[in-house]
């Protein structure tokens, strides 16, 4: 059997991701993807940014070349967080792309895309077409008139935009520790806190360095929060914030250095919006805690449950005219931000809430965490489909739904099992009334998976 098609390997459900240290993703492939993006985007001008990885500049240049070969002009945003590219796409109504591998290690790189207005491009919304064009492009289909490139710094406009959503005057005397992970958050955070004169920034690893010399830029891994938690405790900070590599994901820790689940942050931000927009719709993915929907309803809002993944969340945000959406993974989406995710906006809202709360974050969070959650537990399986069928059979008497993988509702507890899009894994998320019940539930599900 021959090796898998390289384009099938690197095109995932939501974006492009591949190894550059093995040339799985190289300049030639990036140029081909640029051709596919230009044709699918169907616009005279697109915006392109990149992260700080060593390979990103070369890949971005090749990608731009592919775009311009189709007669499409490029606004080069240079080094830019993903959220800034989304903002520029939304503000100027043009498609956008960013060269980044997000939280992956240095040996990886990739691309994220959006249609004009920051509308998502993913599985079912254009990504397959980009792949197919890139795969088949022979190099001879070039436009008569080549596109041009113009350089633009989008960050000042982005900061003006976010402060038009969250009033900086509402953020008081807080001590804020920020771990940029040597990713793209540093340049944004430094300029942002200059407009928050009452707050004190304690920065950690804010210098962009795509080799990630201090720790991987993946804040979902608790090991990567160790330095931030230590800084928070030593400097008596009110809150800590950790960003991922392309700075579109944020994880928060309280003043004791304990991380907040994404569900907690989602519920806190949702209630802030609902206090300003009563009755609004709030989107959450199906592996968020039940407490999210409960917090939304108690604040007079309408919770909307959706599949996991940014392209699905953004599509539902638009369909439902939602004001806010959150994921367990630290991605937060804002209607006022063209439905796109913004870690910066999430941080600003949380700082505003904390300013007015009058209690430490460790106390504030208690009202949003009534249940015990497992977090995501990954199990390597030979046949994910067969394992999923075994779980369904074992829990046949429960309430089942298949919006995304398999969700099993047992009344006072629930769990979801989803196959990975890229690996032979099953991802388990579970919730129960207490830790003992949760441990029993997780053990029961894992025994079924292991025996499948």
C-alpha positions, -999 to +999 in steps of 0.1 A: +000+000+000+014+034-009+019+062+016-011+085+023-016+115+000+003+144+017-026+167+012-049+143+030-024+142+059-021+179+064-057+190+058-075+186+091-112+193+100-106+230+107-073+240+092-040+228+077-014+213+101+018+194+092+054+188+101+080+211+085+110+192+100+101+163+077+090+185+048+054+172+051+046+209+047+070+229+027+072+260+005+059+243-026+029+229-008+023+263+008+023+279-027-002+254-040-024+260-009-022+297-017-036+290-052-065+270-037-073+296-012-073+324-038-097+305-060-120+294-032-120+329-015-130+344-048-121+379-038-098+405-054-078+410-021-070+388+009-052+394+042-023+372+052-005+371+086+020+347+102+032+336+136+068+337+149+079+301+141+112+298+122+095+283+092+066+308+090+082+336+070+092+312+042+058+295+042+040+328+042+060+341+013+053+310-007+016+311+002+014+348-009+031+338-042+004+313-048-023+338-040-008+365-063-003+340-091-041+340-094-043+377-098-053+383-062-038+412-042-024+405-007-025+427+024+005+414+043-001+418+080+033+404+089+038+390+123+002+389+137-019+369+161-047+349+146-073+370+163-059+401+146-062+384+111-098+376+119-104+412+130-089+425+098-110+401+077-142+412+096-134+449+096-125+451+059-148+424+046-120+404+029-109+368+033-079+361+055-053+335+062-026+330+089+004+308+088+005+291+122+005+258+140-012+273+170-001+253+201+018+225+183+056+220+189+082+239+168+085+211+142+050+218+130+034+246+110+001+251+093-026+276+080-059+288+093-084+305+069-115+326+069-139+339+043-147+376+040-161+390+072-141+364+093-166+337+083-151+302+090-134+280+064-133+244+076-147+210+068-178+216+047-172+253+042-144+254+017-115+236+032-119+205+010-120+226-021-088+244-012-072+209-007-084+196-040-072+226-060-038+225-042-034+189-049-042+192-086-025+225-095+001+220-122+017+255-121+005+266-155-028+282-145-017+317-136-036+349-141-026+373-169-022+401-143-003+391-112-015+404-078+004+429-057+013+429-020+009+458+004+021+458+040-002+468+068+000+470+106-034+459+119-026+460+156-036+496+163-069+492+147-075+459+166-068+475+200-092+503+192-117+477+182-115+456+214-116+487+236-148+497+217-163+465+231-149+465+266-144+499+282-109+502+297-123+525+323-141+495+338-108+477+346-094+488+380-063+482+401-055+446+393-022+428+393-022+406+362+004+380+354+006+370+317+025+341+302+029+347+265+045+313+259+070+331+236+042+332+210+023+360+194+006+374+226+035+395+237+033+424+212-005+427+218-003+424+256+024+450+259+005+476+239-028+468+255-017+473+291-004+508+282-041+516+279-049+501+313-030+525+335-046+513+367-035+477+362-001+462+366+013+438+341+037+411+352+049+395+320+064+361+315+079+349+281+064+378+262+092+379+236+081+360+204+104+331+198+090+303+177+114+277+191+095+280+224+126+278+246+107+279+280+078+256+275+054+246+247+028+272+239+000+250+249-018+263+280-042+233+281-014+212+294-012+218+331+026+214+330+028+245+309+011+266+336+036+258+363+057+290+358+026+312+356+011+297+387+044+303+406+046+339+394+010+345+404+016+333+440+050+349+444+039+383+431+004+381+447-013+387+414-051+388+412-052+366+381-029+349+356-034+345+319-016+320+296-019+323+258-012+297+231+013+301+203-009+322+179-027+339+208-063+331+200-066+308+231-064+318+267-064+299+300-068+317+333-056+309+368-069+323+400-049+342+426-039+308+442-025+296+409-054+272+402-065+270+365-101+278+356-118+253+333-129+268+300-165+261+311-161+284+341-147+312+320-174+307+294-201+310+321-185+341+337-182+360+304-217+349+293-233+364+324-214+396+318-229+399+284-264+389+295-264+417+321-260+441+292-281+422+266-309+404+284-324+374+266-294+370+242-282+337+228-250+321+242-233+293+223-214+265+240-200+233+227-214+200+239-185+191+262-188+222+283-201+217+318-239+217+324-232+247+346-227+269+315-263+263+303-276+267+338-257+300+343-271+313+310-307+304+318-305+318+353-292+351+338-322+352+314-303+340+283-308+313+258-281+286+257-273+270+223-255+237+223-232+229+193-204+206+180-168+210+191-146+231+168-143+267+158-158+264+123-189+249+138-191+274+167-187+304+143-214+291+119-239+287+148-229+321+162-239+337+129-271+316+124-283+323+160-271+359+161-254+350+194-235+376+214-210+352+228-197+316+225-173+295+245-154+262+243-138+241+270-105+245+251-101+282+259-115+296+227-140+324+232-162+340+204-178+374+203-207+386+182-192+421+183-160+406+169-176+393+137-183+360+155-146+353+157-126+342+187-104+366+207-083+357+237-077+394+243-114+402+246-119+372+269-091+386+292-106+421+291-141+409+301-127+387+329-107+417+342-138+438+341-158+412+360-130+408+386-128+445+391-164+448+400-167+415+419-152+426+452-140+391+459-110+371+448-113+350+416-110+318+437-142+328+455-160+341+424-155+309+405-172+287+431-206+297+420-198+284+385-183+250+394-210+229+411-200+196+394-169+175+390-154+174+355-129+150+341-113+172+315-104+155+282-090+120+286-075+105+254-073+067+248-053+052+219-075+026+202-070+004+172-105+011+157-122+042+170-154+034+152-157-001+168-148+014+203-176+040+199-201+012+190-190-007+221-197+023+243-231+028+227-240-008+233-228-007+269-250+023+277-280+015+255-305+022+282-294+058+287-304+089+268-280+091+237-273+117+212-249+119+183-245+156+176-207+151+179-195+116+186-217+100+213-231+118+243-246+097+271-269+113+296-273+093+328-294+119+346-272+132+374-241+126+352-231+125+315-201+118+293-192+124+256-168+102+236-155+116+203-130+102+178-100+124+171-100+140+136-063+132+132-052+103+154-064+068+164-078+082+197-111+084+215-116+116+235-136+112+267-152+141+287-173+133+317-192+152+344-208+140+377-221+155+409-189+147+429-154+134+424-161+099+436-190+095+412-169+110+384-141+085+390-166+056+389-181+068+357-147+074+340-135+040+351-166+023+337-164+040+303-126+033+300-131-004+307-156-005+278-132+013+255-102-009+266-121-041+260-135-031+226 
